[in-house]
Amino acid sequence: MAKQLPEENISEQHDVVIVGGGPVGLFLGLNLAQKGLDTVVLEAEADINQSPRALMYFPIVLNEFEKFGILDEVVRAGYKNQEGLCFRTTASGSNKVLASIPPGKASQGSIDYGVQLGQPRLAEILRRHAQKYPSFSLQYNTRFVGLEEEHDAVRLETSTPDGKTKYFSARFVVGCDGASSPVRKALGIPFEGYTWHDWRFLAINLRYDFTKYGYPAANHVLDPEDWAVIVRASNVEEGLWRIATGISPDIPVEEIEKHIPAKLERLLPGPRPLQYELVAVNPYWAHERVAKTYRSGRVILCGDAAHVNNPLTALGLTTGLVDVAVLSRLLPQAFTPQHASSWPRLLDKYSTLRRNDFVNQVQKLCLDGKLRLHSTDPKVVAAREDFFNMLNKNPGFGDFVAGTMVEKLPDDLDPSLA
Ligand SMILES: Cc1cc2nc3c(=O)[nH]c(=O)nc-3n(C[C@H](O)[C@H](O)[C@H](O)COP(=O)(O)OP(=O)(O)OC[C@H]3O[C@@H](n4cnc5c(N)ncnc54)[C@H](O)[C@@H]3O)c2cc1C
């Protein structure tokens, strides 16, 4: 729970303190600093986390990047997917395309493509652009330890690796500190849901020419054992691909690496012996969890601190970046005289809108997406066959599914609806 901090020693005061310098914290910092709020991002580690994690960004997020003039850079650094998504069987099985979702059709002037780019590269772009604003600052090696809410501010305690304590004060604090969010824990907000124990997930980055064997930029491979998502993870020049797949949870983590060649033998198309460059392997557990509320007093949760899902539908980071887009339309209004006493409604609106979206849409899409890949449950198999039949027989259905991916957020969110 929130702790009692000493009165003295507030060394820095800001409009907003963001805890966590991952992509969500950096994008929020960029948004708020651009709107003139004095914003500091506090990050526990010494730099951006470089491990292979999220990499897919849908038009709803790209539209937001465009507003900050960073879209071109993101597109150049990554792969512009105008090919849609392909469902197929494994290379070692029948190696057959089952169905495809075509690229989305957006209204005139809107973005109708996705971008595939490693999360660390995106974070670097966001950081560089945020640092152009004088009202933005970023402090690495600064770990959030605790907080205390006062009448009109929140006080925070942080620590540095050399054991120094530093205190901050802000009108509002946003926890963008990831799935195990110390901010969420300090507030005592439950993180409801479950962890998947049927598979240990693997994020594998490698260089291999899938294109040569007819694979488009995004593929869902269906198989009870060797299910996978195979996608481009960089621009063509860098030639990086990602395989998101699973391995038995009974295999100890230190033995995973020796199972990778056999896994790739079953998943990679093309002649043998296979010639690939393995770049990174990241094993992890996936979860479906959501915070009971995204706000407590003057403290707000955003990104993985508020919600986590399995990565197979690529909605984890996208959902966090949409949280930022909504919060940065509402939070600056809390600083205006008009909302001097009604700011809680603005923040409740953020919490309700974003939590409902996660629970009613994102969670369902993620669950369906995972089961579609590997489940042998007759109900799931029947639903999957219906889905593929619709895609194959009715082009209008494919366009409809693709159309749901090119939606755009409205510029104004009316606080009176809170
Ligand atoms: C292996 C793996 C693969 C994934 N693959 C995908 C994918 O394919 N597609 C997808 O959409 N999503 C994927 N995800 C999820 C995606 O990475 C997250 O949704 C994304 O990182 C969320 O960003 P964030 O900024 O909210 O949190 P994070 O990226 O976790 O950033 C949180 C930051 O807070 C910092 N922090 C933590 N505690 C403190 C503290 N006490 N004080 C200060 N700072 C602190 C951390 O150091 C970190 O930098 C994957 C995740 C993992 C782990």
The ligand as a MOL file (V3000), in Angstrom:
LIG
                    3D

  0  0  0     0  0            999 V3000
M  V30 BEGIN CTAB
M  V30 COUNTS 53 58 0 0 0
M  V30 BEGIN ATOM
M  V30 1 C 9.3500 -12.1940 -24.5450 0
M  V30 2 C 8.2100 -11.2900 -24.8650 0
M  V30 3 C 7.6850 -11.3050 -26.1460 0
M  V30 4 C 6.6410 -10.4550 -26.4620 0
M  V30 5 N 6.1570 -10.4710 -27.7190 0
M  V30 6 C 5.1620 -9.6270 -28.0480 0
M  V30 7 C 4.6390 -9.5740 -29.3600 0
M  V30 8 O 5.0710 -10.3120 -30.2430 0
M  V30 9 N 3.6400 -8.6940 -29.6310 0
M  V30 10 C 3.1340 -7.8420 -28.6630 0
M  V30 11 O 2.2500 -7.0150 -28.9510 0
M  V30 12 N 3.6060 -7.8710 -27.4190 0
M  V30 13 C 4.6020 -8.7360 -27.0950 0
M  V30 14 N 5.0850 -8.7310 -25.8390 0
M  V30 15 C 4.5280 -7.7810 -24.8940 0
M  V30 16 C 5.1820 -6.4150 -25.0750 0
M  V30 17 O 6.5800 -6.5530 -25.0120 0
M  V30 18 C 4.6530 -5.4900 -24.0110 0
M  V30 19 O 3.2670 -5.3070 -24.2630 0
M  V30 20 C 5.3770 -4.1490 -23.9870 0
M  V30 21 O 6.7140 -4.2990 -23.5780 0
M  V30 22 C 4.6670 -3.2080 -23.0220 0
M  V30 23 O 5.3800 -2.0200 -22.9210 0
M  V30 24 P 5.4110 -1.2170 -21.5510 0
M  V30 25 O 6.2120 -0.0030 -21.8400 0
M  V30 26 O 4.0330 -1.1210 -21.0130 0
M  V30 27 O 6.1800 -2.1750 -20.5350 0
M  V30 28 P 7.7010 -2.6390 -20.5600 0
M  V30 29 O 8.2150 -2.7100 -21.9400 0
M  V30 30 O 7.7610 -3.8620 -19.7210 0
M  V30 31 O 8.4520 -1.4460 -19.8410 0
M  V30 32 C 8.3390 -1.2290 -18.4510 0
M  V30 33 C 9.5590 -0.4650 -17.9960 0
M  V30 34 O 9.4000 -0.1520 -16.6080 0
M  V30 35 C 10.6390 -0.3210 -15.9730 0
M  V30 36 N 10.4290 -0.5290 -14.5350 0
M  V30 37 C 9.9560 -1.6330 -13.9090 0
M  V30 38 N 9.9530 -1.4460 -12.5840 0
M  V30 39 C 10.4020 -0.1830 -12.3670 0
M  V30 40 C 10.6210 0.6020 -11.1950 0
M  V30 41 N 10.4120 0.1120 -9.9570 0
M  V30 42 N 11.0760 1.8690 -11.3430 0
M  V30 43 C 11.3320 2.3890 -12.5790 0
M  V30 44 N 11.1670 1.6700 -13.7140 0
M  V30 45 C 10.6980 0.4060 -13.6080 0
M  V30 46 C 11.2450 -1.5380 -16.6730 0
M  V30 47 O 12.6530 -1.5960 -16.4990 0
M  V30 48 C 10.8400 -1.2830 -18.1200 0
M  V30 49 O 11.8000 -0.5430 -18.8300 0
M  V30 50 C 6.1060 -9.5930 -25.4830 0
M  V30 51 C 6.6270 -9.5920 -24.1900 0
M  V30 52 C 7.6600 -10.4340 -23.8700 0
M  V30 53 C 8.1950 -10.4380 -22.4630 0
M  V30 END ATOM
M  V30 BEGIN BOND
M  V30 1 1 1 2
M  V30 2 1 2 3
M  V30 3 2 2 52
M  V30 4 2 3 4
M  V30 5 1 4 5
M  V30 6 1 4 50
M  V30 7 2 5 6
M  V30 8 1 6 7
M  V30 9 1 6 13
M  V30 10 2 7 8
M  V30 11 1 7 9
M  V30 12 1 9 10
M  V30 13 2 10 11
M  V30 14 1 10 12
M  V30 15 2 12 13
M  V30 16 1 13 14
M  V30 17 1 14 15
M  V30 18 1 14 50
M  V30 19 1 15 16
M  V30 20 1 16 17
M  V30 21 1 16 18
M  V30 22 1 18 19
M  V30 23 1 18 20
M  V30 24 1 20 21
M  V30 25 1 20 22
M  V30 26 1 22 23
M  V30 27 1 23 24
M  V30 28 2 24 25
M  V30 29 1 24 26
M  V30 30 1 24 27
M  V30 31 1 27 28
M  V30 32 2 28 29
M  V30 33 1 28 30
M  V30 34 1 28 31
M  V30 35 1 31 32
M  V30 36 1 32 33
M  V30 37 1 33 34
M  V30 38 1 33 48
M  V30 39 1 34 35
M  V30 40 1 35 36
M  V30 41 1 35 46
M  V30 42 1 36 37
M  V30 43 1 36 45
M  V30 44 2 37 38
M  V30 45 1 38 39
M  V30 46 1 39 40
M  V30 47 2 39 45
M  V30 48 1 40 41
M  V30 49 2 40 42
M  V30 50 1 42 43
M  V30 51 2 43 44
M  V30 52 1 44 45
M  V30 53 1 46 47
M  V30 54 1 46 48
M  V30 55 1 48 49
M  V30 56 2 50 51
M  V30 57 1 51 52
M  V30 58 1 52 53
M  V30 END BOND
M  V30 END CTAB
M  END
